[in-house]
């Protein structure tokens, strides 16, 4: 099987050639653990799980390292922890929130049937590596200390913006930059900053007296260094291969290209003197819900956990894979229904098939062509047609090939036994909350109105606001989310 991938860095599809076929390395940006992961977060988890499976198939499971991080130090975490656990000291609240949210994330994505990554580093476990990289950048003249901060000096990197394909002028014009008197330039970004009272804090690099914490971008550069370079160094040396600070694949959502991935590239390349950080950059497209951008204000914000209350994880996965990963995707109830019916039929046809069947060449060719999952699913449908006509080898091939994509992982009996979670509805409570929300909106207390809406969403209630054609007043209706 050959593998071709679209490389954001070069803007073309390229044959995948790993640095070391005995040690293929991939890094994907994981969640910031301050709240339930939403279905937009699920798309990269599912996409790069398929790539992980394909790489394992080609090179062998023992020869592929997949690192996906956990960001557990961040401004959003600090704010949410104090809001949710006001009775606890801030650092205890942060610890409680990140542990609980990480545990929930693991449960939710396990229900989607994805493989765990080879390693899952947490930012707070990699502070030493971050400090070392920051000090290296300062020593090389690519970063500077100012008022207890360390900032990356963007103009010292001549081709900054290459990954995002934007000039510095374009980025300055379109970016939301923090204005601070201690910054040399408007695009300079924070590598390290002083911690406020109650925030997580560690000894600062570069001789800064005040304790502090890392910026977001430096976390991923340092964790990729630790798990995809330091761990690989001895293997590369033993294989007689060159040892630049470069790994094979870096992935994530298209929204991360700028500034996060651009800044990762800047830090890693300038720190280690390499031409690239990773040889292949892959990004999945945006996700919409029922044709609209997912938003709490539109009432279509859906967490993975909420989705799994009403749909089996494999149906969610198949619905996601029905669109090519680089394209924008419309996630809809109709798509989930179609995925559920498809899997019903596939499970029925493969219930008594033997293990160890050969994989379908058409499925392999499709996946090898930049993870063309819609074409791979079409090939699975062709096998289904043969199997429905009584061809047992086709049924066995269907099962084996679907499993390569992380589908048909349950038994037929387990699949048939799945039922949606029951939802006990207290209509009086719901109506009272809606009335309180409407009152808050009339009083222009939108923070309280949003809080009530989020409370209803958390118990599976979806609100719909519409104007009464006669009075022009906003009328709110509700339904149980399915």
C-alpha positions in Angstrom: 0.0 0.0 0.0 1.3 3.5 -0.9 0.3 6.6 0.9 -0.1 10.1 -0.5 -0.9 13.1 1.8 -1.8 16.7 1.2 0.9 18.8 2.8 -0.3 22.3 4.0 3.3 23.3 4.0 3.8 22.8 0.2 0.1 23.0 -0.8 0.1 19.8 -2.8 -0.3 16.1 -2.4 3.0 14.3 -1.9 4.0 10.6 -1.5 4.6 10.0 2.2 8.3 9.1 2.9 9.1 8.8 6.6 12.4 9.9 8.0 12.8 6.4 9.4 10.3 3.7 8.4 11.1 1.8 11.6 10.0 4.8 13.7 7.2 6.9 12.0 6.3 9.9 14.2 3.1 12.0 14.3 2.0 14.8 16.6 -1.6 16.1 16.8 -2.8 19.0 18.9 -5.2 17.7 21.6 -7.8 19.3 23.8 -7.6 22.2 26.2 -9.3 20.6 29.2 -11.6 23.3 30.6 -15.0 21.9 29.4 -16.7 19.0 27.6 -15.2 18.4 24.2 -17.6 19.3 21.4 -18.2 17.6 18.1 -15.9 20.0 16.3 -13.1 18.6 18.6 -14.2 15.1 17.6 -13.3 15.6 13.9 -9.5 15.7 14.2 -9.6 12.9 16.8 -11.4 10.7 14.3 -9.5 11.8 11.2 -6.1 11.3 12.7 -7.2 8.0 14.3 -7.8 6.7 10.8 -4.3 8.0 9.7 -2.8 6.3 12.8 -4.4 3.0 11.8 -3.2 3.3 8.2 0.3 4.0 9.3 0.2 1.0 11.7 -1.0 -1.1 8.8 1.8 0.0 6.5 4.7 0.1 8.9 3.6 -2.1 11.8 2.1 -1.0 15.1 5.4 -1.2 16.9 7.0 1.3 14.4 4.5 4.2 14.7 4.5 6.8 17.5 1.5 9.0 17.8 1.7 11.9 20.3 -1.4 13.8 21.1 -1.1 16.4 23.9 -3.3 17.6 26.7 -3.2 21.3 27.4 -3.8 21.6 31.1 -2.5 25.2 31.8 -4.3 28.0 30.0 -6.2 31.2 30.7 -9.6 29.5 29.8 -8.9 26.8 32.4 -8.0 29.3 35.1 -11.2 31.3 34.5 -13.5 28.3 34.3 -12.0 26.6 37.4 -12.7 29.7 39.6 -16.2 30.0 38.2 -17.1 26.4 38.7 -15.4 25.7 42.1 -15.5 29.1 43.9 -15.3 27.3 47.2 -11.8 26.0 46.5 -8.4 27.7 46.4 -7.7 28.6 42.8 -4.9 26.1 42.3 -7.0 23.3 43.8 -10.0 24.3 41.6 -7.7 24.2 38.5 -6.4 20.8 39.4 -9.9 19.4 40.0 -11.3 20.9 36.7 -8.4 19.6 34.6 -8.5 16.1 36.1 -12.3 15.8 35.7 -12.4 17.2 32.2 -9.5 15.0 31.0 -11.3 11.9 32.4 -14.5 12.9 30.6 -12.6 13.5 27.4 -11.1 10.0 27.5 -14.5 8.4 28.2 -16.2 10.3 25.3 -13.6 9.6 22.7 -13.3 5.9 23.8 -17.0 5.6 23.0 -16.1 6.9 19.5 -13.9 3.8 19.1 -10.6 5.5 18.5 -7.3 4.1 19.5 -5.4 5.7 22.3 -2.3 7.6 21.1 1.1 6.1 21.8 1.8 8.9 24.3 -0.4 11.7 25.7 1.9 14.3 27.3 0.4 17.0 29.5 1.7 20.5 29.3 2.2 20.7 33.1 4.5 17.6 32.9 6.8 19.3 30.3 7.7 22.6 31.9 11.4 21.8 32.1 11.5 21.2 28.3 9.6 24.5 27.7 12.1 26.5 29.8 15.1 24.9 28.0 13.7 25.8 24.6 12.9 29.3 25.7 16.4 29.9 27.0 17.8 28.5 23.7 15.7 30.9 21.7 16.9 33.9 23.8 20.5 32.7 23.5 20.1 32.6 19.7 18.6 36.0 19.5 15.1 34.9 18.5 13.5 35.9 21.8 13.9 38.6 24.5 13.0 39.2 28.1 10.7 42.2 28.9 9.0 43.0 32.2 9.1 39.3 33.5 7.8 38.1 30.1 9.7 36.3 27.4 8.6 37.0 23.9 9.4 35.6 20.5 11.0 38.3 18.2 9.0 37.6 15.0 11.1 39.8 12.6 14.2 37.6 13.4 12.6 34.8 11.3 12.6 36.0 7.7 10.0 33.5 6.4 7.6 33.7 9.3 4.1 33.1 7.8 5.2 30.5 5.3 2.9 27.8 6.7 -0.1 30.1 6.7 0.9 31.5 3.3 0.6 35.0 4.5 3.0 37.9 4.6 3.9 39.7 7.8 1.9 42.7 6.7 -1.2 40.6 6.0 -0.9 38.9 9.4 -0.5 42.2 11.2 -3.6 43.6 9.4 -5.8 40.6 10.1 -4.6 39.5 13.5 -5.9 40.3 17.0 -2.6 41.3 18.6 -2.1 42.1 22.2 -0.9 45.7 22.6 1.7 45.9 25.3 4.4 48.6 25.8 7.1 46.0 26.5 6.7 44.3 23.0 9.3 45.2 20.3 6.8 44.5 17.5 3.0 44.0 17.3 3.3 40.3 16.1 5.7 39.2 18.8 4.1 36.5 20.9 4.5 35.3 24.5 6.6 32.3 25.3 6.5 32.8 29.1 4.5 35.2 31.4 4.3 36.0 35.1 1.6 34.2 37.0 -1.1 36.1 38.8 -2.0 35.3 42.4 -3.8 31.9 42.5 -2.6 30.8 39.1 -0.3 27.9 38.4 3.3 29.0 38.6 6.8 27.6 38.1 10.3 29.0 38.3 10.8 31.2 35.3 13.6 30.8 32.7 16.3 33.4 31.8 16.9 34.5 35.4 13.4 36.1 35.8 12.7 36.4 39.5 8.9 36.2 39.3 7.4 32.8 39.0 5.4 32.3 35.8 3.8 30.0 33.3 4.2 29.1 29.6 2.4 30.6 26.7 0.2 28.3 24.6 2.4 27.8 21.6 5.7 26.9 23.3 3.9 23.9 24.9 3.5 21.9 21.7 7.0 22.7 20.5 8.4 21.4 23.7 6.2 18.3 23.9 7.0 17.4 20.3 10.7 17.7 21.0 10.4 15.5 24.1 8.4 12.7 22.6 9.2 12.7 18.9 12.8 13.8 19.0 14.5 12.9 22.3 12.8 9.5 22.4 13.8 8.9 18.7 17.4 10.2 18.9 19.0 6.9 19.9 17.0 4.9 17.3 18.0 7.3 14.5 21.7 7.2 15.5 21.6 3.4 15.6 20.1 3.4 12.1 22.8 5.7 10.8 20.3 8.4 10.0 20.8 12.2 10.3 19.3 13.6 13.5 17.8 17.1 12.9 15.0 18.2 15.2 12.4 17.1 12.6 9.6 14.6 12.7 7.2 13.2 10.1 3.6 14.5 10.5 2.0 17.3 12.4 -1.8 17.5 12.4 -4.7 19.5 13.7 -7.7 21.5 12.7 -7.5 24.2 10.0 -8.3 26.8 12.6 -4.9 26.1 14.2 -2.8 27.0 11.1 -2.4 30.6 12.3 -1.3 31.6 14.8 -0.7 28.3 16.7 1.0 26.1 14.2 2.8 29.1 12.6 4.2 29.9 16.0 5.2 26.3 16.7 7.1 26.3 13.5 8.9 29.6 14.4 9.9 28.3 17.9 11.1 24.9 16.8 12.9 26.0 13.6 14.6 28.9 15.2 15.5 27.0 18.4 17.0 24.0 16.6 18.2 25.6 13.3 16.1 23.3 11.0 14.4 24.1 7.7 11.1 22.6 8.9 9.5 21.4 12.1 7.7 18.5 10.5 7.9 17.3 7.0 4.1 17.0 6.5 1.4 19.3 7.9 -2.2 18.1 7.8 -5.3 20.0 8.7 -8.9 18.9 8.8 -11.7 21.3 7.6 -14.3 23.1 9.6 -17.5 21.5 10.9 -21.0 22.9 10.7 -24.1 21.7 12.3 -27.3 21.5 10.1 -25.7 23.9 7.7 -24.7 26.6 10.3 -21.5 27.4 12.2 -21.7 25.7 15.6 -22.5 28.3 18.2 -24.0 28.4 21.7 -26.0 31.5 20.6 -27.6 29.5 17.8 -28.5 26.6 20.1 -26.6 24.1 17.9 -23.6 23.7 20.1 -23.3 19.9 20.7 -20.7 18.1 22.9 -19.5 14.6 22.1 -21.1 13.4 25.3 -24.5 14.8 24.4 -24.3 13.2 21.0 -23.4 9.8 22.5 -26.5 9.9 24.6 -28.6 9.5 21.5 -26.3 7.9 18.9 -23.8 5.0 19.0 -20.2 6.1 18.7 -19.6 4.2 15.5 -22.5 6.0 13.8 -20.9 9.4 14.8 -17.6 8.2 13.4 -19.1 6.9 10.1 -21.0 10.2 9.7 -17.8 12.2 10.2 -15.8 10.0 7.7 -18.5 10.5 5.0 -16.8 13.8 4.1 -13.2 14.1 2.9 -11.2 15.3 5.9 -9.9 18.5 4.3 -13.3 19.7 3.2 -15.8 21.7 5.3 -18.4 19.3 6.7 -22.1 19.6 7.5 -22.9 17.4 10.5 -26.6 16.6 10.5 -29.2 14.3 12.0 -29.9 13.0 8.5 -26.2 12.0 8.2 -26.4 10.2 11.6 -29.5 8.4 10.6 -27.9 7.2 7.3 -24.8 6.1 9.2 -26.8 4.2 11.7 -28.8 2.4 9.0 -25.6 1.6 7.1 -24.0 0.1 10.2 -27.2 -1.9 11.0 -26.9 -3.6 7.6 -23.1 -4.1 7.8 -23.3 -5.7 11.2 -26.1 -8.0 10.0 -24.2 -9.1 6.9 -20.9 -9.7 8.9 -22.3 -11.4 12.0 -21.0 -14.8 11.3 -17.9 -14.1 9.2 -14.5 -15.5 10.0 -11.6 -13.3 11.1 -8.4 -12.8 9.1 -9.9 -12.0 5.7 -7.9 -10.0 3.2 -8.4 -6.3 3.0 -10.2 -4.7 0.0 -7.7 -3.3 -2.5 -10.2 -0.5 -3.4 -10.5 0.6 0.3 -6.7 0.6 0.6 -6.3 2.6 -2.5 -8.8 5.2 -1.3 -7.2 5.5 2.1 -3.8 5.8 0.5 -5.0 8.7 -1.6 -4.9 11.4 1.2 -7.4 9.5 3.4 -10.2 9.6 0.9 -12.7 8.1 3.3 -15.8 8.8 1.1 -14.3 6.7 -1.6 -13.3 4.0 0.9 -16.9 3.9 2.2 -18.1 3.6 -1.4 -15.9 0.6 -1.7 -17.4 -0.9 1.5 -20.9 -0.4 0.1 -19.8 -2.3 -3.0 -18.7 -5.2 -0.8 -22.0 -4.9 1.1 -23.9 -5.4 -2.2 -21.9 -8.6 -2.9 -22.3 -9.8 0.6 -26.1 -9.2 0.4 -26.1 -11.5 -2.6 -24.7 -14.3 -0.5 -20.9 -13.9 -1.1 -19.3 -14.9 2.2 -15.8 -13.8 1.1 -17.2 -10.3 0.4 -18.8 -10.2 3.9 -15.5 -11.2 5.5 -13.6 -8.6 3.4 -16.2 -6.0 4.4 -15.6 -6.6 8.1 -11.8 -6.6 7.9 -11.7 -3.5 5.7 -14.2 -1.6 7.9 -12.2 -2.5 11.0 -9.1 -0.9 9.4 -11.1 2.4 9.6 -12.2 1.7 13.2 -15.7 0.5 12.3 -17.5 -2.8 13.0 -15.5 -3.2 16.2 -18.4 -4.5 18.3 -20.1 -7.8 17.9 -23.4 -7.9 16.1 -25.2 -8.7 19.4 -23.6 -5.7 21.1 -24.6 -3.4 18.2 -28.2 -4.6 18.3 -28.3 -4.1 22.1 -27.3 -0.4 22.0 -30.1 1.9 23.1 -30.1 5.7 23.5 -30.0 7.1 27.0 -33.3 7.8 28.5 -33.8 11.4 29.6 -36.1 12.2 32.5 -37.7 15.5 31.7 -39.0 17.9 34.4 -41.2 20.1 32.3 -42.0 22.6 35.1 -38.3 23.1 35.9 -37.5 23.6 32.2 -40.3 26.2 31.8 -39.1 28.0 34.9 -35.6 28.1 33.6 -36.8 29.4 30.2 -38.8 32.1 32.0 -35.8 33.1 34.1 -33.7 33.3 30.9 -36.2 35.5 29.2 -36.3 37.8 32.2 -32.5 38.0 32.2 -32.5 38.9 28.5 -35.1 41.6 29.0 -32.9 43.0 31.8 -29.9 42.8 29.4 -28.1 40.4 31.8 -26.8 38.3 28.9 -24.2 36.5 31.0 -27.0 35.1 33.2 -29.1 34.3 30.1 -26.2 32.3 28.6 -25.6 30.5 31.9 -29.2 29.3 32.0 -29.1 28.3 28.4 -25.9 26.3 29.1 -27.6 24.7 32.1 -30.5 23.5 29.9 -28.1 22.3 27.2 -26.2 20.2 29.7 -29.4 18.3 30.6 -30.2 17.7 26.9 -32.6 20.5 26.2 -32.3 22.5 23.0 -33.9 26.0 22.8 -35.2 27.7 19.7 -35.9 31.4 19.7 -38.2 33.0 17.1 -40.1 36.2 16.7 -43.9 36.1 17.1 -45.1 37.4 13.8 -48.0 39.3 15.5 -46.3 41.0 18.5 -42.6 40.8 17.4 -41.8 39.4 20.9 -39.2 36.6 21.1 -40.9 33.3 21.8 -38.8 30.4 23.1 -39.7 26.8 22.5 -37.7 23.7 23.5 -37.2 20.1 22.6 -35.1 17.2 23.7 -31.9 16.9 21.7 -31.7 13.8 19.6 
